């Protein structure tokens, strides 16, 4: 699809996207299920808000402010006692609602102190999700739908990276496939062809296809998405669809001639600090298993090596973008790709202003 056929969104570059916070009224993963053993608590956080995530003796999970109402010390340093969390300092005890249910030295008949804030919490896809926004909105907020996760036809690689940049740089990096030149040493020379843009309320997605102009296909890429040797009876060409469904992002890749994706990737970028200059990227990369049973396990190290290398290059470049923004104090980007102009408009429109 020619770029002239896409009209840029009005005012897409204003206000400053890098000074726009991610909206808290969504479900965000704060930990992997495997990080949270029975009877333990871990410290996590969202955009500078300390949050403690707890797995009780029965295996249930809950999340609270990570502070004791008494002396404000972190609750994640405490002790999980059955279904309750005890502060490490004076053993003030909290239940899953955040209520203080026991102070060991409080005289009988005295009212218990106020508790702490609780956060809606649920577990899915091997992740522990927390809703950091208004609690009353949690039930109606859309929850991620990841049909490939758990599908026996796919093997899942779980991605976990800490990246020193504003979450918007991550969205732009994945959505804009014109940056293949960055990966020339890892993948050879790739020509990108943009095909189509679609958008709606809270989402935008673009289609791409590619051709190799120089160099050999890396082994890890070949194992992951095939050798791209032309079309079969189905799709006429390889197809990659990248979608931002606020605040999540996904990438799906279909080989020519196939109707099921060879790669199904879901990402979310969770801000860690109040200024939202660092994020923890959680990802689920679902890769279609070859027809030969067990072959995926032989290929897995090559796939891991390849994807780690690509992500390392992407992380380096987005962190360089963040450094440039910090030096300039404002977004000086001259963005000309209409797809990214529309993406920026979506991120601004659905975000919240950061406190100056």
C-alpha positions as CSV (number, residue, x, y, z in Angstrom):
1,X,0.0,0.0,0.0
2,X,1.6,3.4,-0.9
3,X,2.3,5.7,1.9
4,X,0.4,8.5,0.1
5,X,-2.8,6.5,0.8
6,X,-2.5,7.0,4.6
7,X,-3.3,10.4,6.0
8,X,-1.4,11.3,9.1
9,X,-3.4,11.8,12.3
10,X,-3.9,15.5,13.1
11,X,-1.5,16.7,15.8
12,X,0.1,13.3,16.1
13,X,3.3,14.7,17.5
14,X,1.7,16.9,20.2
15,X,1.7,16.8,23.1
16,X,5.1,15.2,23.8
17,X,4.7,11.5,23.7
18,X,7.8,10.9,25.9
19,X,6.1,12.9,28.7
20,X,2.9,10.8,28.4
21,X,2.5,8.1,31.1
22,X,1.0,4.7,30.3
23,X,-2.6,4.5,31.6
24,X,-3.0,2.5,34.8
25,X,-6.5,1.3,34.1
26,X,-5.3,-1.9,32.5
27,X,-4.0,-5.3,33.5
28,X,-0.2,-5.5,33.7
29,X,2.0,-8.4,34.5
30,X,4.3,-7.6,37.4
31,X,5.9,-11.1,37.9
32,X,6.2,-14.5,36.4
33,X,4.3,-17.3,38.2
34,X,7.6,-19.2,38.6
35,X,9.1,-16.3,40.6
36,X,6.4,-16.6,43.2
37,X,6.6,-19.9,45.2
38,X,4.0,-20.9,47.8
39,X,4.4,-19.0,51.0
40,X,6.5,-16.2,49.6
41,X,6.2,-12.5,48.8
42,X,8.2,-10.4,46.2
43,X,8.6,-6.7,45.7
44,X,7.4,-5.4,42.3
45,X,6.1,-2.1,41.1
46,X,4.3,0.0,38.5
47,X,5.4,3.4,37.5
48,X,7.1,4.2,40.8
49,X,4.3,2.6,43.0
50,X,5.8,-0.2,45.1
51,X,3.6,-3.3,45.1
52,X,4.1,-6.5,47.0
53,X,2.8,-9.7,45.3
54,X,2.0,-12.6,47.6
55,X,1.4,-16.3,47.0
56,X,-0.3,-17.8,50.1
57,X,0.1,-21.3,51.5
58,X,-2.9,-22.4,49.5
59,X,-1.4,-21.1,46.2
60,X,-3.7,-18.0,45.9
61,X,-2.1,-14.7,44.8
62,X,-2.9,-11.2,46.0
63,X,-1.2,-7.8,45.7
64,X,-1.0,-4.8,48.1
65,X,0.9,-1.6,48.6
66,X,4.4,-2.6,49.5
67,X,4.5,-0.7,52.8
68,X,3.4,-1.4,56.3
69,X,0.9,1.1,57.6
70,X,2.9,1.3,60.9
71,X,6.5,2.3,60.0
72,X,6.2,2.2,56.2
73,X,8.8,-0.5,55.8
74,X,8.4,-2.9,52.8
75,X,6.0,-5.7,53.2
76,X,7.8,-7.9,50.8
77,X,10.4,-8.4,53.5
78,X,7.8,-9.9,55.7
79,X,6.5,-13.5,56.3
80,X,3.7,-15.3,54.6
81,X,1.7,-17.1,57.4
82,X,-1.0,-19.2,55.8
83,X,-3.2,-16.8,53.8
84,X,-1.9,-13.7,55.6
85,X,1.2,-11.4,55.3
86,X,3.1,-10.4,58.4
87,X,5.4,-7.3,58.5
88,X,9.0,-8.2,59.3
89,X,9.3,-5.4,61.9
90,X,6.5,-5.6,64.5
91,X,4.4,-8.4,62.9
92,X,1.4,-6.3,61.9
93,X,-0.6,-8.7,59.9
94,X,-2.6,-8.1,56.7
95,X,-5.1,-10.2,54.7
96,X,-5.7,-10.2,50.9
97,X,-7.9,-7.1,51.1
98,X,-5.1,-5.1,52.7
99,X,-6.9,-4.9,56.0
100,X,-4.8,-5.0,59.2
101,X,-6.2,-8.1,61.0
102,X,-3.7,-8.4,63.9
103,X,-1.3,-6.4,65.9
104,X,0.3,-8.8,68.5
105,X,0.7,-6.3,71.2
106,X,-2.6,-4.4,70.8
107,X,-4.8,-4.6,73.9
108,X,-8.0,-6.6,73.5
109,X,-11.0,-4.5,72.5
110,X,-8.9,-1.8,70.8
111,X,-9.7,-1.0,67.2
112,X,-7.2,-2.3,64.7
113,X,-5.2,0.3,62.7
114,X,-6.0,1.2,59.1
115,X,-4.6,-1.2,56.5
116,X,-3.1,-0.6,53.0
117,X,-4.3,-0.4,49.5
118,X,-5.1,-3.7,47.7
119,X,-4.7,-4.2,43.9
120,X,-6.9,-6.6,41.9
121,X,-4.7,-9.5,41.0
122,X,-5.1,-12.6,38.7
123,X,-2.8,-15.2,37.2
124,X,-2.7,-16.4,33.6
125,X,-0.2,-17.5,30.9
126,X,2.4,-18.1,33.6
127,X,2.2,-14.4,34.7
128,X,0.8,-12.6,37.7
129,X,-1.2,-9.6,36.5
130,X,-2.1,-6.6,38.7
131,X,-4.6,-3.8,37.9
132,X,-2.9,-0.6,39.2
133,X,-5.7,1.8,38.3
134,X,-9.1,2.5,39.8
135,X,-10.2,-0.8,41.4
136,X,-13.9,-0.3,40.3
137,X,-12.8,-0.5,36.6
138,X,-10.9,-3.8,36.9
139,X,-13.8,-6.1,36.2
140,X,-14.7,-4.4,33.0
141,X,-11.1,-3.9,31.7
142,X,-10.2,-6.2,28.8
143,X,-7.8,-9.0,29.8
144,X,-5.2,-10.3,27.2
145,X,-6.4,-13.1,25.0
146,X,-3.4,-15.3,23.9
147,X,-4.8,-18.3,22.1
148,X,-1.4,-19.6,21.0
149,X,-0.2,-19.8,24.6
150,X,-0.8,-23.4,25.8
151,X,-1.6,-24.6,22.3
152,X,0.3,-27.9,21.9
153,X,1.2,-27.0,18.3
154,X,3.4,-24.2,19.7
155,X,6.4,-24.0,22.0
156,X,6.6,-20.9,24.1
157,X,9.7,-18.8,24.9
158,X,9.2,-16.5,27.8
159,X,11.0,-13.1,27.4
160,X,12.0,-10.9,30.3
161,X,14.1,-7.8,29.7
162,X,14.8,-4.6,31.6
163,X,15.1,-1.7,29.1
164,X,16.2,1.8,30.0
165,X,13.7,3.7,27.9
166,X,10.1,5.1,27.8
167,X,7.6,2.4,26.8
168,X,6.7,4.3,23.6
169,X,10.1,3.7,22.0
170,X,9.4,0.0,22.3
171,X,6.0,0.3,20.6
172,X,7.6,2.3,17.8
173,X,10.5,0.0,17.3
174,X,8.4,-3.1,16.8
175,X,5.7,-1.4,14.7
176,X,8.2,0.3,12.3
177,X,9.7,-2.6,10.3
178,X,11.6,-0.1,8.1
179,X,14.4,-0.4,10.6
180,X,15.7,-3.7,9.2
181,X,19.0,-2.0,8.3
182,X,19.8,-2.0,12.1
183,X,19.9,-5.9,11.9
184,X,22.1,-6.1,8.8
185,X,24.8,-8.0,10.6
186,X,22.4,-10.4,12.2
187,X,20.1,-11.0,9.3
188,X,21.7,-9.7,6.1
189,X,20.1,-7.1,4.0
190,X,16.3,-7.2,4.1
191,X,13.9,-5.1,1.9
192,X,10.7,-4.2,3.7
193,X,7.4,-3.7,1.9
194,X,4.6,-2.1,3.8
195,X,1.2,-3.4,2.7
196,X,-1.7,-2.1,4.7
197,X,-2.8,-0.1,7.8
198,X,-5.9,-0.8,9.8
199,X,-7.1,0.9,13.0
200,X,-9.9,1.3,15.4
201,X,-10.8,2.4,18.9
202,X,-7.7,1.7,21.0
203,X,-5.8,-0.3,18.4
204,X,-3.7,-0.1,15.2
205,X,-2.1,-2.7,13.1
206,X,0.1,-2.9,10.0
207,X,1.0,-5.6,7.5
208,X,4.5,-6.1,6.0
209,X,6.3,-8.5,3.8
210,X,10.0,-8.9,3.2
211,X,12.6,-10.0,0.7
212,X,16.3,-10.7,1.3
213,X,18.6,-8.7,-0.9
214,X,22.0,-9.7,0.5
215,X,23.4,-12.3,2.8
216,X,22.2,-15.7,4.0
217,X,19.3,-16.4,6.2
218,X,20.4,-17.0,9.8
219,X,19.9,-20.5,11.1
220,X,17.8,-19.5,14.0
221,X,15.5,-17.4,11.8
222,X,15.1,-20.3,9.3
223,X,14.2,-22.7,12.1
224,X,11.7,-20.2,13.5
225,X,9.8,-18.9,10.4
226,X,11.0,-21.1,7.5
227,X,13.3,-20.4,4.5
228,X,11.0,-18.0,2.6
229,X,11.3,-19.9,-0.7
230,X,8.1,-18.7,-2.4
231,X,4.4,-19.2,-2.1
232,X,2.4,-22.4,-1.7
233,X,-1.3,-22.9,-2.4
234,X,-2.4,-20.5,0.4
235,X,-1.1,-17.0,1.1
236,X,0.8,-15.5,-1.9
237,X,3.7,-14.2,0.2
238,X,5.1,-14.1,3.7
239,X,3.0,-11.8,5.9
240,X,3.8,-10.1,9.2
241,X,1.1,-8.3,11.1
242,X,2.1,-6.0,14.0
243,X,-0.6,-4.7,16.3
244,X,-0.7,-2.3,19.2
245,X,-3.9,-3.0,21.2
246,X,-3.4,-0.5,23.9
247,X,-1.4,-1.1,26.1
248,X,-0.3,-4.5,24.6
249,X,1.6,-5.2,21.4
250,X,1.7,-8.3,19.2
251,X,3.5,-9.7,16.2
252,X,2.3,-12.6,14.1
253,X,4.2,-14.1,11.1
254,X,2.7,-16.4,8.4
255,X,4.7,-18.2,5.9
256,X,3.7,-18.1,2.3
257,X,1.1,-20.8,1.6
258,X,0.2,-21.3,5.3
259,X,-2.9,-20.3,7.2
260,X,-1.5,-20.8,10.8
261,X,1.1,-18.4,12.1
262,X,4.7,-19.7,12.4
263,X,5.3,-17.1,15.1
264,X,2.9,-15.4,17.5
265,X,4.6,-12.9,19.9
266,X,2.9,-10.9,22.6
267,X,4.7,-8.1,24.5
268,X,3.8,-5.6,27.2
269,X,6.2,-2.9,28.5
270,X,5.6,-2.2,32.2
271,X,7.1,1.2,33.5
272,X,9.1,0.7,36.6
273,X,10.0,4.3,37.7
274,X,7.8,7.3,38.2
275,X,9.3,9.2,35.3
276,X,8.7,6.0,33.1
277,X,12.2,6.0,31.8
278,X,12.7,2.3,32.4
279,X,10.4,-0.6,31.6
280,X,10.3,-4.3,32.2
281,X,9.4,-6.0,29.0
282,X,7.4,-9.2,29.4
283,X,7.0,-11.3,26.3
284,X,5.5,-14.6,25.2
285,X,7.0,-15.9,21.9
286,X,5.0,-18.9,20.6
287,X,6.8,-20.8,17.8
288,X,5.1,-23.4,15.6
289,X,6.5,-26.9,16.2
290,X,7.9,-28.7,13.1
291,X,6.1,-31.8,11.8
292,X,9.0,-34.0,13.1
293,X,8.2,-34.8,16.8
294,X,10.9,-33.5,19.2
295,X,12.8,-31.5,16.6
296,X,11.8,-28.2,18.2
297,X,13.9,-29.1,21.3
298,X,17.0,-29.6,19.1
299,X,16.3,-26.3,17.3
300,X,15.5,-24.3,20.5
301,X,19.1,-23.1,21.3
302,X,19.5,-21.7,17.8
303,X,16.1,-19.9,18.1
304,X,17.2,-18.5,21.4
305,X,20.6,-17.3,20.1
306,X,19.0,-15.6,17.1
307,X,16.2,-13.9,19.0
308,X,18.5,-12.8,21.8
309,X,20.8,-11.2,19.3
310,X,18.0,-9.3,17.6
311,X,16.6,-8.0,20.8
312,X,20.0,-6.9,22.0
313,X,20.3,-4.7,18.9
314,X,16.7,-3.3,19.5
315,X,17.4,-2.6,23.1
316,X,20.6,-0.8,22.3
317,X,18.9,1.5,19.8
318,X,15.9,2.4,21.9
319,X,18.1,3.2,24.8
320,X,20.1,5.5,22.5
321,X,16.8,7.2,21.6
322,X,16.0,7.7,25.2
323,X,19.5,9.2,25.8
324,X,18.9,11.7,23.0
325,X,15.6,12.7,24.4
326,X,17.1,13.2,27.8
327,X,19.8,15.4,26.4
328,X,17.4,17.5,24.4
329,X,14.6,17.7,27.0
330,X,11.9,17.2,24.4
331,X,11.0,15.0,21.5
332,X,12.8,16.4,18.4
333,X,11.9,13.4,16.2
334,X,11.0,14.2,12.6
335,X,8.7,11.3,12.1
336,X,7.6,10.9,8.4
337,X,6.2,7.3,8.4
338,X,2.4,7.7,8.7
339,X,2.0,4.4,10.5
340,X,4.1,5.6,13.4
341,X,2.4,9.0,13.3
342,X,-0.9,7.2,13.8
343,X,0.6,5.0,16.5
344,X,2.0,8.0,18.4
345,X,-1.5,9.6,18.3
346,X,-3.0,6.4,19.8
347,X,-0.4,6.3,22.6
348,X,-0.9,9.9,23.5
349,X,-4.7,9.7,23.3
350,X,-4.9,6.7,25.6
351,X,-2.1,7.7,28.0
352,X,-2.0,10.1,30.9
353,X,0.2,13.2,31.4
354,X,3.3,12.6,33.5
355,X,3.8,14.8,36.5
356,X,6.4,17.4,35.7
